[in-house]
Amino acid sequence: MIAILGAMQEEITPMLELIGEYEKIDYASNTFYKAKFHGKDIIIAYSKIGKVNAAITATVMIEKFKAEKLLFSGVAGSLNPNLHICDIIYATKVAQHDLDITAFGHPHGYVPGIEVFCKTDNALNQIAMSVAKEQSINLIGGVVASGDQFICAQDKKDWIKATFNADAVEMEGASVGQVCAQLNVPFFMLRAISDEASGGADMDFDEFLDKSAKISAKFVLEMVKKI
């Protein structure tokens, strides 16, 4: 079973439209969509926004639906000047930018028992690179930082970029990465850029969400064919 996760309904709707036929299963105050795609068993869901919701949904997909791999599709704000709206990035590693016990002498993003950065699965990343090559897509790998905040201020953007050497910022990925790491499930994350995480990011996000989500969803389904 391959899990495909999005944070918002808009991020999974393009996949469901492309797949066409699926079974809806209501569980844990959420809806999961079970289907076959190119001979592969898949389970699709959107978690709702935020790290807690994403972690719960990822755990359900692994523990209840027995997902053996998890692909997280969605959108993010750019921190890298070379990443523009509708470009796509895959996470090489993820971190929680809002996790802060620096008062005890620890670095931002760290608590005892976990590392600051959680790496994604190299084999899945290689599949993504092959899809990108076939489709002549300029796919960039980089660090994605997650936190329960929509980033639309330049000073906060600059701080996250400098502290984590991050290329993009969003609100769920690092929590899902932690779930997958602790349950030993290969994890891949793709983000299409919906805004530039600075002044006006809220307007950019609304305008480009659907377009960016469709780009990310189509790419992830192409990956499923190769897994």
N, CA and C of each residue as an Amber inpcrd file, in Angstrom:
protein
   681
   0.8450000  -1.1960000   0.0000000   0.0000000   0.0000000   0.0000000
   0.8820000   1.2490000   0.0000000   0.5450000   2.1840000  -0.8860000
   1.2450000   3.4570000  -0.9610000   0.3100000   4.5470000  -0.4650000
   0.7520000   5.3170000   0.5190000  -0.0450000   6.4300000   1.0350000
   0.3250000   7.7080000   0.2950000  -0.6950000   8.4780000  -0.0770000
  -0.4890000   9.8010000  -0.6490000  -1.2650000  10.7870000   0.2190000
  -0.5400000  11.7280000   0.7710000  -1.1120000  12.6530000   1.7440000
  -1.0490000  14.0830000   1.2170000  -2.0940000  14.8490000   1.4890000
  -2.0960000  16.2900000   1.2780000  -2.5790000  16.9460000   2.5520000
  -2.3410000  18.2410000   2.6890000  -2.8120000  18.9390000   3.8760000
  -4.2280000  19.4750000   3.7050000  -4.5680000  19.8350000   2.4600000
  -5.8590000  20.4580000   2.1730000  -6.6020000  19.6870000   1.0940000
  -7.9070000  19.8600000   1.0820000  -8.7210000  19.2040000   0.0590000
  -8.2280000  19.5470000  -1.3470000  -7.8260000  20.8180000  -1.5380000
  -7.3690000  21.2520000  -2.8570000  -6.1370000  20.4800000  -3.3300000
  -5.3800000  19.9170000  -2.3880000  -4.1460000  19.2280000  -2.7400000
  -4.3680000  17.7750000  -3.1530000  -5.5070000  17.1880000  -2.7970000
  -5.7700000  15.8120000  -3.2120000  -6.8590000  15.7070000  -4.2700000
  -7.6790000  16.7380000  -4.4200000  -8.7510000  16.6930000  -5.4240000
  -8.2240000  16.3940000  -6.8260000  -7.1190000  17.0090000  -7.2790000
  -6.6160000  16.6810000  -8.6220000  -6.2600000  15.2050000  -8.7770000
  -5.7510000  14.5690000  -7.7150000  -5.4230000  13.1380000  -7.7790000
  -6.6790000  12.3040000  -7.9120000  -7.6760000  12.6120000  -7.0960000
  -8.9170000  11.8410000  -7.1380000  -9.5790000  11.9650000  -8.5090000
  -9.4800000  13.1510000  -9.1070000 -10.0520000  13.3350000 -10.4460000
  -9.3130000  12.5070000 -11.4850000  -7.9870000  12.4050000 -11.3510000
  -7.1980000  11.6260000 -12.3000000  -7.4170000  10.1260000 -12.1190000
  -7.6050000   9.6990000 -10.8720000  -7.8010000   8.2710000 -10.5830000
  -9.2010000   7.8200000 -10.9740000 -10.1960000   8.6400000 -10.6800000
 -11.5600000   8.3710000 -11.1320000 -12.3870000   7.5080000 -10.2060000
 -11.9350000   6.2860000  -9.9140000 -12.7080000   5.3630000  -9.0810000
 -11.9690000   5.1050000  -7.7710000 -12.7110000   5.1850000  -6.6780000
 -12.1060000   4.9750000  -5.3640000 -13.2000000   4.6700000  -4.3410000
 -12.7830000   4.0830000  -3.2430000 -13.6670000   3.7830000  -2.1120000
 -13.4160000   4.7990000  -1.0130000 -14.4890000   5.3760000  -0.4890000
 -14.3610000   6.3320000   0.6110000 -14.5180000   5.6090000   1.9460000
 -13.5930000   5.8550000   2.8550000 -13.6340000   5.2340000   4.1770000
 -13.5230000   6.3440000   5.2230000 -14.5240000   6.4730000   6.0640000
 -14.5000000   7.4680000   7.1360000 -13.8990000   6.8570000   8.3950000
 -12.8910000   7.5440000   8.9310000 -12.2190000   7.0290000  10.1290000
 -11.5000000   8.1820000  10.8180000 -11.5510000   8.2070000  12.1410000
 -10.8210000   9.1850000  12.9600000 -11.1240000  10.6210000  12.5210000
 -12.4110000  10.8980000  12.3200000 -12.8740000  12.2280000  11.9230000
 -12.2370000  12.7100000  10.6160000 -11.9780000  11.7680000   9.7290000
 -11.4040000  12.1090000   8.4350000 -11.9490000  11.1450000   7.3860000
 -11.6810000  11.4380000   6.1160000 -12.0790000  10.5650000   5.0210000
 -10.8480000  10.1090000   4.2780000 -10.7650000   8.8000000   4.0590000
  -9.6450000   8.1950000   3.3450000 -10.1890000   7.5880000   2.0520000
  -9.4160000   7.6880000   0.9930000  -9.8280000   7.2490000  -0.3340000
  -8.9150000   6.1040000  -0.7770000  -9.5000000   4.9170000  -0.8970000
  -8.7400000   3.7240000  -1.2520000  -8.9720000   3.4140000  -2.7260000
  -7.8880000   3.1580000  -3.4460000  -8.0250000   2.9560000  -4.8940000
  -6.8830000   2.1030000  -5.4130000  -7.0120000   1.7190000  -6.6850000
  -5.9160000   1.1100000  -7.4190000  -5.4970000   2.0790000  -8.5240000
  -4.1790000   2.2060000  -8.7140000  -3.6640000   3.0830000  -9.7530000
  -2.4770000   2.4020000 -10.4100000  -2.6490000   2.0620000 -11.6820000
  -1.6110000   1.3370000 -12.4270000  -1.1490000   0.0880000 -11.6600000
  -2.1460000  -0.6390000 -11.1190000  -1.8690000  -1.8870000 -10.4260000
  -1.3790000  -1.7480000  -9.0010000  -1.2800000  -0.5300000  -8.5130000
  -0.7860000  -0.2890000  -7.1500000  -1.9510000   0.0340000  -6.2220000
  -1.9260000  -0.5340000  -5.0190000  -2.9050000  -0.1650000  -4.0040000
  -2.4780000   1.1430000  -3.3660000  -3.3860000   2.1120000  -3.3480000
  -3.0550000   3.4040000  -2.7570000  -4.1460000   3.8530000  -1.7990000
  -3.7480000   4.6530000  -0.8380000  -4.6780000   5.2730000   0.0950000
  -4.3620000   6.7710000   0.1120000  -5.3750000   7.5930000  -0.0990000
  -5.2040000   9.0370000  -0.2240000  -6.0140000   9.7350000   0.8660000
  -5.4650000  10.7900000   1.4220000  -6.2180000  11.5800000   2.4000000
  -5.6420000  12.9850000   2.4630000  -6.4600000  13.9130000   2.9370000
  -5.9070000  15.2120000   3.3390000  -6.0890000  15.3350000   4.8460000
  -5.0970000  15.9210000   5.4910000  -5.0280000  15.8700000   6.9410000
  -5.7510000  17.0050000   7.6470000  -5.9450000  18.1050000   6.9580000
  -6.2470000  19.4340000   7.4990000  -4.9140000  20.0860000   7.8760000
  -4.9350000  21.4050000   7.9460000  -3.6960000  22.1620000   8.0970000
  -3.0830000  21.9720000   9.4780000  -1.7610000  21.9270000   9.5250000
  -1.0330000  21.9230000  10.7910000  -0.3390000  20.6120000  11.0990000
   0.6870000  20.7020000  11.9360000   1.5410000  19.5510000  12.2130000
   0.8170000  18.4290000  12.9660000  -0.0360000  18.7790000  13.9170000
  -0.7350000  17.7390000  14.6790000  -1.6720000  16.9560000  13.7690000
  -2.4660000  17.6550000  12.9780000  -3.3870000  16.9810000  12.0590000
  -2.6320000  16.0900000  11.0810000  -1.5240000  16.5890000  10.5550000
  -0.7450000  15.8160000   9.5890000  -0.1460000  14.5740000  10.2320000
   0.3500000  14.7010000  11.4480000   0.9420000  13.5550000  12.1410000
  -0.1180000  12.4870000  12.4300000  -1.3050000  12.9100000  12.8560000
  -2.3960000  11.9520000  13.1160000  -2.7440000  11.1930000  11.8420000
  -2.9220000  11.9210000  10.7530000  -3.3510000  11.2900000   9.5010000
  -2.2880000  10.3450000   8.9670000  -1.0360000  10.7550000   9.0210000
   0.0480000   9.8790000   8.5690000   0.0980000   8.6020000   9.3980000
  -0.0870000   8.7300000  10.7000000  -0.0620000   7.5570000  11.5790000
  -1.1960000   6.5970000  11.2430000  -2.3960000   7.1390000  11.0080000
  -3.5360000   6.2950000  10.6280000  -3.2570000   5.5700000   9.3070000
  -2.6970000   6.2770000   8.3510000  -2.4150000   5.6610000   7.0500000
  -1.4320000   4.4960000   7.1820000  -0.4990000   4.6260000   8.0960000
   0.4950000   3.5660000   8.2960000  -0.0410000   2.4460000   9.1840000
  -0.6420000   2.8070000  10.2930000  -1.0530000   1.8000000  11.2800000
  -2.3600000   1.0930000  10.8880000  -3.3500000   1.8320000  10.4060000
  -4.6380000   1.2060000  10.0550000  -4.6310000   0.6500000   8.6350000
  -4.1170000   1.4480000   7.6900000  -4.1950000   1.0470000   6.2860000
  -2.9230000   0.3570000   5.7890000  -1.9420000   0.2170000   6.6760000
  -0.7230000  -0.5660000   6.4090000   0.0990000  -0.0190000   5.2360000
   0.1500000   1.2980000   5.1350000   0.9700000   1.9080000   4.0990000
   2.4480000   1.5720000   4.3250000   3.1210000   1.2060000   3.2520000
   4.5350000   0.8430000   3.3260000   5.4460000   1.9540000   2.8360000
   4.8610000   2.9420000   2.1570000   5.5740000   4.1350000   1.7110000
   4.6010000   5.2980000   1.8070000   5.1260000   6.4940000   2.0490000
   4.2510000   7.6520000   2.1470000   4.8070000   8.7840000   1.2900000
   3.9630000   9.2750000   0.3750000   4.3010000  10.3990000  -0.4860000
   3.4280000  11.5830000  -0.0750000   4.0470000  12.6890000   0.2350000
   3.3240000  13.8720000   0.7010000   3.3610000  14.9250000  -0.4030000
   2.1990000  15.2390000  -0.9400000   2.0760000  16.1850000  -2.0500000
   1.4200000  17.4650000  -1.5570000   1.9170000  18.6090000  -2.0380000
   1.2760000  19.8400000  -1.6190000   2.0010000  21.0730000  -2.0900000
   1.8170000  22.1570000  -1.3410000   2.3770000  23.4470000  -1.7260000
   3.1980000  24.0140000  -0.5780000   4.0530000  24.9900000  -0.9200000
   4.9220000  25.6160000   0.0770000   5.2630000  27.0240000  -0.3670000
   5.7860000  27.8010000   0.5740000   6.3060000  29.1210000   0.2680000
   7.8000000  29.0450000   0.0140000   8.2760000  29.8380000  -0.9180000
   9.6900000  29.8100000  -1.2890000  10.5370000  30.6430000  -0.3330000
  11.6910000  30.0960000   0.0550000  12.7220000  30.8450000   0.7750000
  13.9670000  31.0010000  -0.0830000  13.9980000  30.2970000  -1.2000000
  15.1390000  30.2650000  -2.1010000  14.8580000  31.2000000  -3.2830000
  15.7340000  32.1670000  -3.5450000  15.4620000  33.1040000  -4.6420000
  15.3800000  32.4410000  -6.0120000  15.8640000  31.2060000  -6.1070000
  15.7820000  30.4700000  -7.3760000  14.5040000  29.6620000  -7.5060000
  13.6560000  29.6830000  -6.4870000  12.3760000  28.9750000  -6.5130000
  11.2520000  29.9900000  -6.6500000  10.4910000  29.8570000  -7.7270000
   9.4310000  30.8080000  -8.0010000   8.0760000  30.0990000  -8.0180000
   7.0090000  30.8760000  -8.0460000   5.6640000  30.3190000  -8.0070000
   5.4690000  29.3110000  -9.1360000   4.9670000  28.1330000  -8.7670000
   4.7100000  26.9700000  -9.6220000   5.9650000  26.1330000  -9.9110000
   7.1440000  26.5300000  -9.4280000   8.2910000  25.6210000  -9.4390000
   8.0320000  24.5070000  -8.4300000   8.7780000  23.3940000  -8.5430000
   8.6060000  22.3070000  -7.5840000   9.9310000  21.9310000  -6.9350000
   9.8370000  21.5210000  -5.6820000  10.9920000  21.1180000  -4.8900000
  10.6590000  19.8180000  -4.1820000  11.6400000  18.9070000  -4.0860000
  11.4640000  17.7600000  -3.2050000  12.3490000  17.9740000  -1.9850000
  11.8660000  17.5360000  -0.8410000  12.6110000  17.7120000   0.4010000
  13.7120000  16.6680000   0.5100000  14.9350000  17.1190000   0.6970000
  16.0250000  16.2110000   1.0450000  15.9910000  15.9110000   2.5390000
  15.5650000  16.9060000   3.3040000  15.3500000  16.7300000   4.7410000
  14.4010000  17.8150000   5.2180000  13.7910000  17.5750000   6.3600000
  12.7810000  18.4780000   6.8960000  13.1070000  18.8070000   8.3490000
  12.6220000  19.9710000   8.8010000  12.8550000  20.4060000  10.1810000
  11.6630000  21.2170000  10.6680000  11.4790000  21.2470000  11.9880000
  10.3920000  22.0240000  12.5940000  10.9400000  23.3770000  13.0510000
  10.6200000  24.4360000  12.3170000  11.2010000  25.7350000  12.6430000
  10.6030000  26.3620000  13.8900000   9.4200000  25.9040000  14.3070000
   8.7840000  26.4990000  15.4790000   9.0000000  25.6920000  16.7530000
   9.8330000  24.6710000  16.6920000  10.1390000  23.8670000  17.8760000
  11.2950000  24.5300000  18.6050000  11.0560000  25.0020000  19.8270000
  12.0280000  25.8920000  20.4710000  12.1870000  25.5970000  21.9570000
  13.2740000  24.8980000  22.3020000  13.6810000  24.7880000  23.7040000
  15.1170000  25.3080000  23.8410000  15.3620000  26.3990000  23.1210000
  16.6930000  27.0170000  23.1830000  17.0150000  27.5200000  24.5810000
  16.0020000  27.7340000  25.4260000  16.2390000  28.1620000  26.8100000
  17.0800000  27.1450000  27.5730000  17.0860000  25.8900000  27.1110000
  17.8610000  24.8330000  27.7670000  19.1810000  24.5550000  27.0410000
  19.5450000  25.4380000  26.1310000  20.8240000  25.3030000  25.4590000
  20.8060000  24.4500000  24.2110000  19.6180000  24.0780000  23.7400000
  19.5110000  23.2490000  22.5370000  19.2800000  24.1350000  21.3100000
  19.6360000  23.6460000  20.1250000  19.3770000  24.4310000  18.9130000
  17.8920000  24.4440000  18.5580000  17.4940000  25.4250000  17.7700000
  16.1190000  25.4660000  17.2730000  15.8140000  24.1830000  16.4980000
  14.6060000  23.6590000  16.6870000  14.1750000  22.4720000  15.9650000
  14.5270000  21.1610000  16.6340000  15.1450000  21.2300000  17.8060000
  15.6050000  20.0080000  18.4880000  14.8630000  19.8080000  19.8030000
  14.5000000  18.5510000  20.0620000  14.1400000  18.1160000  21.4150000
  14.8380000  16.7790000  21.6450000  15.1440000  16.4300000  22.8900000
  15.8000000  15.1420000  23.1570000  15.0060000  13.9790000  22.5680000
  15.7120000  13.1180000  21.8720000  15.0810000  11.9490000  21.2710000
  14.8570000  12.0650000  19.7850000  14.9410000  13.2900000  19.2380000
  14.8510000  13.4630000  17.7900000  15.9470000  14.4150000  17.3320000
  16.3350000  14.3030000  16.0790000  17.3170000  15.2010000  15.5090000
  16.6170000  16.4530000  14.9620000  17.3940000  17.4980000  14.7220000
  16.8340000  18.7120000  14.1290000  16.2650000  18.4040000  12.7490000
  17.0210000  17.6370000  11.9560000  16.6150000  17.3400000  10.5840000
  16.2360000  15.8660000  10.4490000  15.1890000  15.6220000   9.6800000
  14.7600000  14.2680000   9.3480000  14.9280000  14.0880000   7.8420000
  15.6990000  13.0930000   7.4400000  15.9700000  12.8800000   6.0190000
  14.8280000  12.1380000   5.3440000  14.6200000  12.4580000   4.0850000
  13.6500000  11.7220000   3.2760000  14.3240000  10.5110000   2.6410000
  13.5320000   9.6790000   1.9560000  14.0390000   8.4100000   1.4340000
  14.7630000   8.6190000   0.1010000  16.0030000   8.1800000   0.0400000
  16.8120000   8.4040000  -1.1570000  16.2500000   7.6850000  -2.3800000
  15.7560000   6.4610000  -2.2140000  15.2200000   5.7110000  -3.3580000
  14.0150000   6.4270000  -3.9660000  13.1230000   6.9360000  -3.1280000
  11.9680000   7.6830000  -3.6350000  12.4080000   8.9950000  -4.2790000
  13.4170000   9.6320000  -3.7080000  13.9350000  10.8600000  -4.3100000
  14.5030000  10.5900000  -5.7000000  15.1450000   9.4430000  -5.8680000
  15.6960000   9.0910000  -7.1750000  14.5870000   8.8510000  -8.1990000
  13.4900000   8.2410000  -7.7540000  12.3370000   8.0650000  -8.6460000
  11.8080000   9.4280000  -9.0800000  11.7410000  10.3590000  -8.1450000
  11.2800000  11.7040000  -8.4760000  12.1870000  12.3590000  -9.5150000
  13.4730000  12.1790000  -9.3590000  14.4050000  12.7710000 -10.3170000
  14.2300000  12.1590000 -11.7070000  13.9310000  10.8650000 -11.7560000
  13.7240000  10.2300000 -13.0600000  12.4500000  10.7360000 -13.7270000
  11.3940000  10.9480000 -12.9380000  10.1590000  11.5160000 -13.4850000
  10.4170000  12.9210000 -14.0210000  11.1420000  13.6940000 -13.2510000
  11.4450000  15.0630000 -13.6630000  12.2390000  15.0900000 -14.9630000
  13.1830000  14.1690000 -15.0800000  14.0050000  14.1090000 -16.2970000
  13.1510000  13.7540000 -17.5030000  12.2690000  12.7660000 -17.3330000
  11.3980000  12.3460000 -18.4360000  10.4710000  13.4720000 -18.8850000
  10.0540000  14.2990000 -17.9540000   9.0950000  15.3550000 -18.2680000
   9.7600000  16.7150000 -18.4780000  11.0860000  16.7200000 -18.5000000
  11.8510000  17.9720000 -18.6810000  11.4500000  19.0240000 -17.6510000
  11.3030000  18.5660000 -16.3920000  10.9580000  19.4560000 -15.2870000
  12.2180000  19.7650000 -14.4880000  12.4050000  21.0060000 -14.1430000
  13.5380000  21.3980000 -13.3180000  13.1730000  21.1810000 -11.8520000
  13.4780000  19.9940000 -11.3590000  13.1580000  19.6320000  -9.9800000
  14.3560000  19.9150000  -9.0850000  14.1370000  20.6920000  -8.0370000
  15.2040000  21.0810000  -7.1160000  15.0400000  20.3380000  -5.7980000
  16.1310000  19.8210000  -5.2520000  16.1160000  19.2260000  -3.9260000
  16.5750000  20.2440000  -2.9010000  15.9800000  20.2130000  -1.7120000
  16.3840000  21.1700000  -0.6950000  15.7200000  20.9180000   0.6380000
  16.0590000  21.7620000   1.5920000  15.5290000  21.6590000   2.9490000
  14.1770000  22.3600000   3.0320000  13.2040000  21.6760000   3.6300000
  11.8830000  22.2650000   3.8430000  11.6360000  22.3730000   5.3430000
  11.2880000  23.5630000   5.7940000  11.0240000  23.8170000   7.2150000
   9.5170000  23.9050000   7.4430000   9.0700000  23.3310000   8.5580000
   7.6360000  23.2640000   8.8620000   7.3470000  23.9260000  10.2050000
   6.1890000  24.5550000  10.2900000   5.7520000  25.1280000  11.5580000
   4.2860000  25.4850000  11.4920000   3.6630000  25.6220000  12.6450000
   2.2380000  25.9390000  12.6970000   2.0110000  27.4460000  12.5480000
   2.5640000  27.9790000  11.4670000   2.4400000  29.4020000  11.1630000
   2.4570000  29.5690000   9.6460000   1.5850000  30.4270000   9.1260000
   1.6850000  30.7940000   7.7140000   2.6650000  31.9550000   7.6200000
   3.7600000  31.7580000   6.9210000   4.8340000  32.7460000   6.9030000
   4.5750000  33.7680000   5.7990000   4.4110000  35.0440000   6.2110000
   4.1830000  36.1160000   5.2370000   4.8910000  37.4020000   5.6610000
   5.9260000  37.2630000   6.4900000   6.7090000  38.4120000   6.9370000
   8.1740000  38.2020000   6.5540000   8.7980000  39.2230000   6.0210000
  10.1610000  39.0870000   5.5180000  11.1540000  38.7350000   6.6200000
  10.9930000  39.3150000   7.8170000  11.9570000  39.0280000   8.8810000
  11.8870000  37.5700000   9.3190000  10.6710000  37.0160000   9.4030000
  10.5180000  35.6080000   9.7750000  11.0540000  34.7030000   8.6760000
  10.7880000  35.0530000   7.4400000  11.3180000  34.3100000   6.3020000
  12.8440000  34.2630000   6.3560000  13.4540000  35.4080000   6.5950000
  14.9160000  35.4780000   6.6350000  15.4790000  34.6460000   7.7840000
  14.7840000  34.6590000   8.9260000  15.2570000  33.8970000  10.0830000
  15.2070000  32.3900000   9.8150000  14.1090000  31.8940000   9.2510000
  13.9810000  30.4600000   8.9600000  15.0390000  30.0270000   7.9470000
  15.2150000  30.8380000   6.9290000  16.2120000  30.5200000   5.9050000
  17.6110000  30.4370000   6.5070000  17.9610000  31.4120000   7.3430000
  19.3010000  31.4480000   7.9330000  19.5040000  30.3540000   8.9700000
  18.4990000  30.0870000   9.7860000  18.6330000  29.1350000  10.8990000
  18.6960000  27.6910000  10.4160000  17.9150000  27.3530000   9.3990000
  17.8220000  25.9660000   8.9390000  18.3900000  25.7580000   7.5390000
  18.9470000  26.8160000   6.9570000  19.4180000  26.7550000   5.5630000
  18.2990000  26.2110000   4.6800000  17.0860000  26.6890000   4.9350000
  15.8900000  26.1360000   4.2940000  15.6060000  26.7910000   2.9540000
  15.0320000  25.9980000   2.0670000  14.6740000  26.4660000   0.7340000
  13.1860000  26.7580000   0.5920000  12.3650000  26.1490000   1.4430000
  10.9190000  26.3460000   1.3780000  10.3410000  26.1640000   2.7700000
   9.1470000  26.7040000   2.9590000   8.5050000  26.6430000   4.2690000
   7.0360000  26.2880000   4.0860000   6.5250000  25.4400000   4.9820000
   5.1210000  25.0460000   4.9670000   4.7240000  24.6110000   6.3660000
   3.5970000  23.9100000   6.5320000   3.0200000  23.7500000   7.8600000
   2.8260000  22.3060000   8.3190000   3.3520000  21.3100000   7.6030000
   3.0740000  19.9250000   7.9920000   4.2280000  18.9470000   7.8360000
   5.0890000  19.1470000   6.8680000   5.9950000  18.0980000   6.4070000
   6.8870000  17.4720000   7.4560000   7.4650000  18.2840000   8.3320000
   8.4190000  17.7350000   9.2970000   7.7490000  16.8040000  10.3040000
   6.4880000  17.0730000  10.6280000   5.7850000  16.1840000  11.5550000
   5.5260000  14.8280000  10.9040000   5.1980000  14.8340000   9.6130000
   4.9860000  13.5740000   8.8960000   6.3160000  12.8390000   8.7350000
   7.3800000  13.5830000   8.4780000   8.7010000  12.9690000   8.4020000
   9.0810000  12.2710000   9.6970000   8.7470000  12.8800000  10.8160000
   9.0570000  12.2780000  12.1140000   8.2510000  11.0000000  12.3350000
   6.9670000  11.0260000  11.9790000   6.1320000   9.8190000  12.0870000
   6.7360000   8.6920000  11.2640000   7.0820000   8.9870000  10.0230000
   7.6230000   7.9510000   9.1340000   8.9650000   7.4310000   9.6320000
   9.7950000   8.3140000  10.1490000  11.0950000   7.8870000  10.6690000
  10.9270000   6.9500000  11.8580000  10.0000000   7.2820000  12.7450000
   9.8340000   6.4720000  13.9460000   9.1220000   5.1500000  13.6640000
   8.3480000   5.1050000  12.5820000   7.6640000   3.8650000  12.2170000
   8.3700000   3.1430000  11.0670000   9.5290000   3.6560000  10.6740000
  10.3820000   3.0150000   9.6650000   9.6700000   2.8460000   8.3250000
   9.0290000   3.9180000   7.8780000   8.3230000   3.9350000   6.5970000
   9.0100000   4.9540000   5.6830000   9.4200000   4.5560000   4.4830000
  10.0580000   5.5050000   3.5610000   9.1390000   6.6930000   3.2740000
   9.7400000   7.8770000   3.3000000   8.9840000   9.1320000   3.2110000
   9.5250000  10.0090000   2.0950000   8.6110000  10.5270000   1.2740000
   8.9600000  11.4640000   0.2070000   8.0460000  12.6720000   0.3100000
   8.5920000  13.8590000   0.0520000   7.7510000  15.0480000   0.0840000
   8.0470000  15.9470000  -1.1020000   6.9900000  16.3010000  -1.8190000
   7.0750000  17.2000000  -2.9630000   6.2470000  18.4390000  -2.6610000
   6.7990000  19.6000000  -2.9900000   6.0740000  20.8460000  -2.7990000
   6.1520000  21.6980000  -4.0570000   4.9880000  22.1560000  -4.5190000
   4.9270000  23.1570000  -5.5800000   4.8330000  24.5190000  -4.9070000
   5.5670000  25.4740000  -5.4190000   5.6330000  26.7860000  -4.7870000
   4.3660000  27.5840000  -5.1150000   3.6690000  27.9950000  -4.0400000
   2.4140000  28.7350000  -4.1900000   2.5710000  30.2070000  -3.8470000
   3.6580000  30.5590000  -3.1450000   3.8770000  31.9490000  -2.7420000
   5.3420000  32.1020000  -2.3730000   5.7420000  33.3270000  -2.0740000
   7.1520000  33.5700000  -1.7570000   7.3670000  33.9160000  -0.2890000
   6.4110000  33.5390000   0.5650000   6.5510000  33.5980000   2.0280000
   6.9640000  34.9730000   2.5230000   6.4780000  36.0200000   1.8790000
   6.8390000  37.3710000   2.2960000   5.5920000  38.2470000   2.2280000
   5.7330000  39.5580000   2.2640000   4.5870000  40.4450000   2.1790000
   3.7860000  40.1530000   0.9270000   2.4730000  39.9520000   1.0750000
   1.6270000  39.5900000  -0.0570000   1.5110000  38.1040000  -0.2760000
   2.1430000  37.2900000   0.5820000   2.0910000  35.8380000   0.4100000
   0.6730000  35.3120000   0.5020000  -0.1610000  35.9710000   1.3300000
  -1.5360000  35.5040000   1.4560000  -2.2800000  35.6400000   0.1350000
  -2.0370000  36.7270000  -0.5930000  -2.6980000  36.9120000  -1.8910000
  -2.1400000  35.9450000  -2.9280000  -0.8080000  35.7510000  -2.9500000
  -0.2010000  34.7930000  -3.8730000  -0.7610000  33.3990000  -3.6340000
  -0.8670000  33.0090000  -2.3600000  -1.3070000  31.6640000  -2.0100000
  -2.6910000  31.3830000  -2.5570000  -3.6290000  32.2910000  -2.3260000
  -4.9920000  32.0790000  -2.8010000  -5.0470000  31.9760000  -4.3220000
  -4.2660000  32.7890000  -4.9810000  -4.3060000  32.8400000  -6.4410000
  -3.7110000  31.5990000  -7.0820000  -2.6340000  31.0700000  -6.5020000
  -1.8780000  30.0100000  -7.1540000  -2.0440000  28.6310000  -6.5240000
  -2.8510000  28.5340000  -5.4490000  -3.0100000  27.2580000  -4.7610000
  -3.4570000  26.1520000  -5.7080000  -4.5400000  26.3540000  -6.4280000
  -5.0800000  25.2950000  -7.2830000  -4.0820000  24.8850000  -8.3530000
  -3.4560000  25.8450000  -8.9970000  -2.5020000  25.5410000 -10.0580000
  -1.3020000  24.7850000  -9.5130000  -0.7710000  25.2390000  -8.3770000
   0.3970000  24.5780000  -7.7780000   0.0560000  23.1760000  -7.3110000
  -1.1200000  23.0150000  -6.7130000  -1.5290000  21.6960000  -6.2150000
  -1.6800000  20.7020000  -7.3540000  -2.1920000  21.1450000  -8.4970000
  -2.3470000  20.2570000  -9.6510000  -0.9860000  19.7960000 -10.1670000
  -0.0130000  20.6920000 -10.1860000   1.3370000  20.3400000 -10.6270000
   1.9190000  19.2560000  -9.7180000   1.8090000  19.4690000  -8.4070000
   2.3550000  18.5260000  -7.4340000   1.6330000  17.1820000  -7.4960000
   0.3090000  17.1960000  -7.5910000  -0.4800000  15.9630000  -7.6120000
  -0.1610000  15.1130000  -8.8360000  -0.0990000  15.7310000  -9.9900000
   0.2010000  14.9920000 -11.2160000   1.5810000  14.3570000 -11.1470000
   2.5270000  15.0830000 -10.5950000   3.8950000  14.5710000 -10.4870000
   3.9490000  13.3470000  -9.5750000   3.2810000  13.4230000  -8.4370000
   3.2990000  12.3160000  -7.4800000   2.6630000  11.0600000  -8.0840000
   1.5900000  11.2250000  -8.8460000   0.9780000  10.0520000  -9.4790000
   1.9020000   9.4350000 -10.5350000   2.6840000  10.2530000 -11.1980000
   3.6790000   9.7090000 -12.1220000   4.7220000   8.8890000 -11.3600000
   5.0550000   9.3260000 -10.1660000   5.9790000   8.5610000  -9.3240000
   5.4040000   7.2070000  -8.9360000   4.1050000   7.1890000  -8.6130000
   3.4620000   5.9380000  -8.1890000   3.6160000   4.8770000  -9.2840000
   3.5340000   5.2850000 -10.5530000   3.6740000   4.3310000 -11.6440000
   5.0210000   3.6170000 -11.6120000   6.0450000   4.2820000 -11.0740000
   7.4020000   3.7460000 -11.0830000   7.7760000   2.9860000  -9.8010000
   6.9380000   3.0840000  -8.7940000   7.2740000   2.4270000  -7.5150000
   6.9770000   0.9300000  -7.6000000
